[in-house]
Amino acid sequence: MSRHEPPQAPAAFYTRAYFTSRCGGYTEFAERGGRIADPIRAAALRLTAPRAGERVLDLGCGRGELLVAIAEAGATAIGVDFSGDALALARETAARLGAQVHLVRARAEALPVRGEAVQAALATDIVEHLPDADLRAALREVRRILAPAGRFVVHTAPTREFMAIGQHLKRSLQWLARRPVAPRLTTASELAEAGHSNIHSRASLTAALRSAFATPRVWHAFSDETRPTRRLARALGLAAPLGFNLWALARKEEAWPR
């Protein structure tokens, strides 16, 4: 590890308790038993748009909610995670909901999948866990396994912009409204509580994606874009400093990016 590389959460961090009490969407997972209910996984499914007959790979599949939805769309759902507890949960979720999924234990940097085998891939809340070198290796692997014109969806949160600006405005508004003020997010708290060691800005995520994809599209977003205040903030051009999330969409092109 480079002396400039931030510390990572150890493999033992990613336990069943992590996935069921801290990993994004855990409340909705408990309430719905694996049916997608939280806005982030719902948005990831819409962007991926799995179709019948396709092979779709969920990188860092976690509890398996997206895998079940992908299978129910008629696609072959392939889940990859390096955590044995995650795969056990995903297997239980699929069995409970009667979905057929394929689960593989592997690291994102070395996918045991043949080249050009899948039509779509998604990485929901995994890039913030990977050091830059591992992330770029994982992105090259995703490009390798994607069929020509295959699509790749990425989500990560929080953003550097939100941590630097957005959270302070949010906490001030909560204080003024005499509502409970959210704890201040720091790089240390993100690592300790969520295992996040590589928080991204739009620029840093774009740069990483361009190491494997020629023309990725990356944008800031709010967690729930349906709320009137969020729509107003976006209309005013405030999604970048205030949005908690980054989304990206890339397609495999014939030319390797220069």
Residue pairs with C-beta under 8 A, 6 or more apart in sequence:
1 131
5 131
5 132
5 133
6 131
6 187
6 191
6 197
6 198
7 191
7 197
8 129
8 131
8 195
8 197
9 129
9 191
9 195
9 197
11 82
11 83
13 195
14 82
14 83
14 85
14 86
14 195
15 83
15 85
16 85
16 88
16 89
18 85
18 195
19 26
19 62
19 63
19 83
19 85
19 86
19 89
20 26
20 29
20 30
20 63
20 89
22 193
22 194
23 62
23 63
23 125
23 194
24 38
24 40
24 125
24 157
25 37
25 38
25 40
25 41
25 63
25 65
26 63
27 38
28 36
28 37
28 38
29 37
29 38
29 63
29 65
31 37
33 93
33 96
33 97
34 63
34 64
34 65
34 68
34 93
34 96
34 97
35 65
35 68
35 97
36 42
36 45
36 65
36 66
36 68
36 69
39 223
39 224
39 225
40 124
40 125
40 155
40 157
40 223
40 245
41 65
41 66
41 69
41 124
43 155
43 221
43 247
44 66
44 122
44 124
44 153
44 155
45 66
45 69
45 70
47 122
47 153
47 247
47 249
48 56
48 66
48 70
48 120
48 122
48 151
48 153
49 120
49 151
50 56
50 69
50 70
50 73
50 74
50 75
50 77
50 120
51 73
51 74
51 75
51 119
52 73
52 74
52 75
53 74
53 75
54 75
54 76
54 118
54 119
54 120
55 75
55 76
55 78
55 117
55 118
55 119
55 120
56 70
56 75
56 76
56 77
56 78
56 118
56 119
56 120
56 121
56 122
57 78
57 79
57 80
57 111
57 113
57 118
57 120
57 121
57 122
57 145
58 66
58 67
58 70
58 77
58 78
58 79
58 80
58 121
58 122
58 124
59 80
59 108
59 111
59 121
59 122
59 123
59 126
59 138
59 142
60 80
60 81
60 86
60 108
60 123
60 124
60 125
60 126
60 129
61 67
61 79
61 80
61 81
61 86
61 87
61 90
61 103
62 81
62 86
62 89
62 90
62 124
62 125
63 86
63 89
63 90
63 93
64 79
64 89
64 90
64 91
64 92
64 93
64 94
64 101
65 93
66 122
66 124
67 77
67 79
67 90
67 93
67 94
67 99
67 101
68 77
68 93
68 94
68 97
68 99
68 101
70 77
70 101
71 77
71 94
71 99
71 100
71 101
72 99
75 120
76 102
77 99
77 100
77 101
77 102
78 101
78 102
78 103
78 104
78 113
78 118
79 87
79 90
79 101
79 102
79 103
79 104
80 103
80 104
80 105
80 106
80 108
80 111
81 87
81 90
81 103
81 105
82 105
82 106
82 107
82 108
84 105
87 103
87 105
90 101
90 103
91 101
91 103
93 99
94 100
94 101
104 112
104 113
106 112
108 123
108 126
108 130
108 134
108 137
108 138
108 141
109 134
109 137
109 138
109 141
110 141
111 141
111 142
111 144
111 145
113 145
114 145
115 144
115 145
116 144
116 145
116 146
116 147
116 148
116 150
117 145
117 147
118 145
118 146
118 147
118 150
119 146
119 147
119 150
119 151
120 146
120 150
120 151
120 152
120 153
121 142
121 145
121 146
121 150
121 151
121 152
121 153
122 152
122 153
122 154
122 155
123 138
123 142
123 152
123 153
123 154
123 155
124 153
124 154
124 155
125 155
125 156
125 157
126 138
126 156
127 135
127 154
127 156
127 198
127 200
127 205
127 208
128 156
128 157
128 190
128 194
128 196
128 197
128 198
128 199
128 200
129 195
129 196
129 197
129 198
130 138
130 198
131 197
131 198
132 198
132 208
135 198
135 208
136 208
136 211
136 212
139 208
139 209
139 211
139 212
139 213
140 211
140 212
142 152
142 212
143 152
143 212
143 213
143 252
146 152
146 252
147 252
148 252
148 254
149 251
149 252
149 253
150 251
150 252
151 249
151 250
151 251
151 252
152 213
152 248
152 249
152 250
152 251
152 252
153 247
153 248
153 249
154 205
154 209
154 246
154 247
154 248
154 249
154 250
155 245
155 246
155 247
155 248
156 200
156 205
156 245
156 246
157 223
157 244
157 245
157 246
158 167
158 185
158 190
158 196
158 199
158 244
158 245
159 166
159 199
159 200
159 201
159 202
159 220
159 243
159 244
159 245
159 246
160 199
160 200
160 201
160 204
161 201
161 202
161 220
161 240
161 241
161 243
162 185
162 241
162 242
162 243
162 244
163 185
163 186
163 187
163 199
164 241
165 241
165 242
166 241
166 242
166 243
166 244
167 182
167 184
167 185
169 241
169 242
170 182
170 242
171 181
171 182
171 184
174 180
174 181
174 182
175 181
183 189
187 199
190 196
190 197
190 199
191 197
200 208
200 246
201 246
202 218
202 219
202 220
202 240
202 246
205 218
205 246
205 248
206 216
206 218
206 248
209 216
209 218
209 248
209 250
210 216
210 257
211 257
212 250
212 257
213 250
213 251
213 252
213 253
213 257
214 253
214 255
214 256
214 257
215 250
215 251
215 253
216 248
216 249
216 250
217 248
217 249
217 250
218 246
218 247
218 248
219 239
219 246
219 247
219 248
220 239
220 240
220 243
220 245
220 246
221 239
221 243
221 244
221 245
221 246
221 247
222 230
222 233
222 234
222 239
222 242
222 243
222 244
222 245
223 244
223 245
224 230
225 231
225 234
233 239
233 242
